[in-house]
Each structure stands twice: as structure tokens, then as C-alpha cells.
Amino acid sequence: MTERSALSFWQIWNMCFGFLGLQFGLALQNANVSRIFQTLGADVNDIPALWIAAPLTGLVVQPIIGHYSDRTWNRLGRRRPYFLAGAVFASLALLWMPNAPTLWMAAGLLWILDASINVSMEPFRALVGDQLPMRQGPAGFAMQSFFIGVGAVIASILPWVLAQFGVTNVAPDGSIPDTVKYAFYVGGAVLLGAVLWTMLTTREYPPVQLHSFTDNVPEGPSVDVSRAGRPGLLLLLAGTAVLFAIRHFALEKEVYLLAGGLIVFGLLLTWLSRTRSHGMLREVMGDLYGMPMSMRRLAGVQLFSWFSLFAMWIYTTAGVTQTMYATVDTSSSAYNEGANWVGVLFAAYNGFGALAAVVIPLMVRRWGLRISHVVNLCLGGAGLLSFLYIRDPRWLLASMVGVGFAWASILSLPYALLSDHLPTAKMGVYMGIFNFFIVIPQVLAASILGLLLRLCFHNQPIWALGLGGAGLLIAGLCTLYVPEPEGRT
């Protein structure tokens, strides 16, 4: 009976290297998919609904993958089989997406891409908890943030770089420019190659050895799931009320996503309180209902953080091109120049995020996990709020400094706060369930952002970034209620 052995710098490097490829694919998606949708004829108010299939897929996929990866062991290991399967399908989706002939095919490929990346990403998060002792957890998640930043910088700026080398950045109406196509081709190769690097250089603890470590977190007492019926009923009533409001006030169709989500979760909790089955669904729902208290408190932090990020991803292109380049014509040179500059901005915040990943462990040593996260979220909130006042797009690079620190922190410190409280036997499924608090705010954003812009902000997408800034400040306040892991200074 021993503790986990500390890993060397290069062992942690190899273990996290696959995240470079995963984020390369996600960054291409975040910076270019709204552009692809608009080019293929999507109205700006329909973009959130087109995006939402992707995070909804993660809501379903990650807990299932976590549940089964906790129970997997074969020649490839425990988590690595899922790395490989997700990487293959994500690479194929990246190669196909810029050649999609219709809007609905592009939306379907976004669904496949995001589902496949989720299949790989959840086991990567759990792998850090499996392999590293508690004192190295923040370093492991910070290393993932570093690779996320590096991969995203290159991916986000790639269409702009290709344009500087003479690749055409303008295409006929309804067609995707070659700069975007070639960037996606490169992304498919990088994603698969980076994940294979981690698979070939990292070994996992066999289950018997993993469960013998003395620094494992034991499972807590079982929770009485028969009490899940009351919150289930409340969710059902809330979903029904939202449906009534949609019909009575003629709200946007995206709000049906919110109503549907409330009703589905209400039905699942009601079913959980009554069923006596012992299948995968009951186990996952039981773990969701009985999650540790620290995880419940982190839910509010994640809710406002990812609402803000989703608002930034889907509205930055529309907001910047309309406000600072004075165009909504997706075939114009001004629009494509502005869209490419958004790619540069996304590369910048990821670059600053990579640098922040080096600084964050130093912040944690001085201030602890919780206060460090508060500081970084406030920096990000200030960065997004500044979009409302800046009119020279070049100055937005300064805004991206704060966003980069928030991004690196969101990708590392909540997981470090969480992993030290999770039982080793359920590391995968709880990391998957934690994804609920990433997806639910994105569903919420897709449901209400269009409505808020219409009712309150005269359909000006730049205000979505202001709402995102406010959300990050609120997330910082919520972090103050999350307990610092015992034994940390």
C-alpha cells in the first residue's frame, strides 16, 4: 500500500500532449463554425440553436464514457481506448466539415465533431486524477491548459496566416474560403497525431494497483435516491411553465431547448426516485443526485463561466464585424477581414492562456486555488466588458489578456478543486457528470441569448459579450463559496 509516485515534467508533458490536438479541433470549431453557418445561409439569430446540438451531445456522451472507462481494462488500458476512438472520428469530421454542401449537413458534422472530441476529452481529465498524486494535480491540469492554449493559438490564427501566404480568403456566395478549408485539413492531422503521441508514451496503472493506493479518496455514504422525486417534480413544473410562456408570449423557438431540458431532467429524477433497476442510467443519475458538496458549489461557478464563454464563441464574429467593420454581408471583403481578425483574437486569448498556465501554479502557491480562480475570472470579465467600449479592433488584443487568464483558469482550477474530493473508483463518471455544468449553461445561453438581444439590446450581438463579462464576474463571486481542499496552502 503506497501513494501514487510523483511524475517527472516530461511524463506529465507526454500525458497531456493529446490535449493540444483536441483543442486544435475545438479552436477551429469555435473560431470558424459561426462563419461557416452564416456563409451557408444561417441567420445570426439562428446560430445559437445550430450550435446547441454539440454541447447537448457532450451532456449525454461524457457521463456514459466516464462510467464505462471506470470499468474498462484491456490491451490499450483504461482511458486510452476512448482517446483513440474519439480522435479518429473527430479527425474525419474536421476533414469533411468545410466541404459541407448545406447548412444542415454542416450542423450535423458539428454534432459528430463535438461528440467525438467529448469521447476523448473526458478520459483525459480523469487520467490526471488517476495518475498524479494530490500535490501534482494543479500542475497536471495547468499543463493541459498550456497545451490547450498552444493548440488553440495555432488553430485560431491559421486561416489568417494562410491568407498572408496567398491562399484565397474570399469565395463565391455560399462557399467556404480555401483558408478555412486548408485549416480544417491541417487540424484533422494534428488532432489524430497528438492523441496518438499520448497513447504511445503514457502507461496507466492497472485497476488493482490503482485501487490500492493510500492517497485514494474513498466513496462517501450512499444517498437515499427516493428523495429525488421532489426536485424532479419541481423541474417538471418549471419546464411546463416555460412551455406556457413560449406559447403565451410568442418567444423564440430556442427557448424550447430550456423547457425540454427541464422536463427531461425532471422525468429522470422522478424515475430515479421510483426505480429499483441497477443499470448504467440509474448509476449515473444516482451519482449525479449524490454528488459531493464541493461539486455542487462548483456548479454555480461553472454555470456562469461557461454561459459567458459560449456567448463569446457564438457572437464575437457577428459583434465585431457589425460594430467595428460596419457590415453584415458575409460575402464582402470587410466581413471576411473582420472574421479573420476574430480568429486572431481567439488565437491571442489562447496564447495568453498558455502563458497564464505557467503563471497559475505560482498564483496557487501564493493564494490558493480558490482566490487564484476569483482573480482570473475577474480579469476575464473586465476583458469581455471592454468590447462594449472599444471601437478600434486592434485594441481588442488587450482585452484578450484578461480573457486568456480566465480561460486557462476555467480549464484547470475547477478540476483541481474537484478532483481532490472525488472517489478514485468513480473519477471517470464524476468528471463526466461535471461536464453537465459546462453543457447546461451553453443550453441556457442558446435558449435565451437571442431573446435577450431582441428584447433588451435591439439585436446588437456585441451586447452578448457584455453579458458574458458580467457572467464571469458573478462566477468569481460564486467561487468564494467553494471550499479549499484540505491540506492545501
Buried (B, 14 or more C-beta within 10 A) or exposed (E): EEEBEEBEEEBBBBBBBBBBBBBBBBBBBBBBBBBBBBBBEBEBBBBBBBBBBBBBBBBBBBBBBBBBBBEBBEEBBBBBBBBBBBBBBBBBBBBBBBBBEEBEBBBBBBBBBBBBBBBBBBBBBBBBBBBBBBBBBBBBBBBBBBBBBBBBBBBBBBBBBBBEEEBEBBBEEEBBBBBBBBBBBBBBBBBBBBBBBBBEBBEBBEBEEBEEBEEBBEEEEEEEBEEBBEBBBEBBEBBBEBBEBBEEEEBBEBBBBBBBBBBBBBBBBBBBBEBEEEEBBBBBBBBBBBBBEBBEBBBBBBBBBBBBBBBBBBBBBBBBBBBBBEBBEBBBEBBBBBBBBBBBBBBBBBBBBBBBBBBBBEBBEEBBBBBBBBBBBBBBBBBBBBBBEBEEBEEBBEBBBBBBBBBBBBBBBBBBBBBBBBBBBBBBBBBBBBBBBBBBBBBBBBBBBBBBBEEEBEBBBBBBBBBBBBBBBBBBBBBEEBEBBEEBE
